[in-house]
Amino acid sequence: MTGSDEDSRVAELRTAVSRLRRELAAHPAEFPDRAIAEDELAALAAMAVTGAPETPRLRRSLLLIAGAIGSVSALSPGLTQVRDAVEMFGEPRR
């Protein structure tokens, strides 16, 4: 698929997930739910590759990732970028 044919939301999701995966891999501290965050980021990356992610699944993964790394302040900007990308799918929040 060429860049012009790609859904910009999917491209944004792919970029955000890639960034957070790199940041998580480089983060030196171990924490109990790190594996959960890594697994869910891999799931998001796989959904972005297909080009047609399911909104409920995106949101579920986001919640799991946020719960797993939410207290690691160094990863907060990357998590925010993923959240913003996920929110582009589906209906706006009230």
FENTA-V31874 format. One record per run of one state. SS is the DSSP state (helix for helix, strand for strand, loop for the rest). FROM is the first residue (numbers start at 1). TO is the last residue. If there is no record, write none. Layout:
# FENTA-V31874
ss->SS from->FROM to->TO
ss->SS from->FROM to->TO
This chain:
# FENTA-V31874
ss->loop from->1 to->7
ss->helix from->8 to->26
ss->loop from->27 to->33
ss->helix from->34 to->50
ss->loop from->51 to->54
ss->helix from->55 to->69
ss->loop from->70 to->72
ss->helix from->73 to->87
ss->loop from->88 to->94
